[in-house]
Structures are given as structure tokens and as C-alpha cells.
Amino acid sequence: MKDLDQVNSLDQIKWIFEPAKNPTGKAGTSFKDAMMQQIDELPVTDDMAEKFLKKSDVSAADLKMVLEVKFDDIFKR
């Protein structure tokens, strides 16, 4: 998730995982569940939300919602 500091658009953080490898998170949670928890804990700012969503009236919560909704597009499997 540190990648968000170093990119200018969400398209730049698309990652591809081989489904056969089935990456897991801590304590055996699914990769997706682990990543969703990390998204919730991200120190996202309203400025970051404006940068990535390219809108002026958005908040950090809006950016987190987009990351969760578009999770499967960002982390293709």
C-alpha cells in the first residue's frame, strides 16, 4: 500500500497474481481479506483522494471506497 505515495493514478498500481499461487495474508486470511483490512488502515489524506480521483470535493473515505470497489481490477488474478 506504500505504492500510493509513489504513483499518480490508480492504473499505475495494477498488480497481477497467479491464481494457482493463491497468496494469503497474515494468520491464513485470504489475500483479498488481508488487503481490504490494509486499505481500511491506510493513512490516506483528502489531498491524496483528490489526486487519484481527480475531483475536488472528495475525501480520504471516498478513495478507500474506490480502492475496495475496484479491488479486483487493481489486483487482477
Backbone hydrogen bonds, N-H to C=O, Kabsch-Sander energy under -0.5 kcal/mol:
donor,donor_aa,acceptor,acceptor_aa,energy
4,L,1,M,-1.5
5,D,2,K,-1.6
6,Q,3,D,-1.4
7,V,3,D,-0.6
12,Q,9,S,-1.4
13,I,10,L,-1.8
14,K,11,D,-1.0
15,W,74,I,-2.7
17,F,76,K,-2.6
21,K,18,E,-1.4
22,N,18,E,-0.9
22,N,19,P,-0.7
25,G,29,T,-3.2
28,G,25,G,-1.2
29,T,26,K,-1.9
31,F,23,P,-1.2
34,A,30,S,-2.6
35,M,31,F,-2.7
36,M,32,K,-2.6
37,Q,33,D,-1.9
38,Q,34,A,-1.9
39,I,35,M,-2.6
40,D,36,M,-2.0
41,E,37,Q,-1.4
42,L,38,Q,-0.6
42,L,39,I,-1.1
44,V,42,L,-1.7
49,A,45,T,-1.9
50,E,46,D,-2.3
51,K,47,D,-2.1
52,F,48,M,-2.5
53,L,49,A,-2.7
54,K,50,E,-1.2
55,K,50,E,-0.5
63,L,59,S,-1.7
64,K,60,A,-2.3
65,M,61,A,-2.1
66,V,62,D,-2.2
67,L,63,L,-2.5
68,E,64,K,-2.1
69,V,65,M,-2.9
70,K,66,V,-2.8
71,F,68,E,-0.9
73,D,70,K,-0.8
74,I,70,K,-2.2
75,F,71,F,-3.2
76,K,15,W,-1.2
76,K,74,I,-0.7
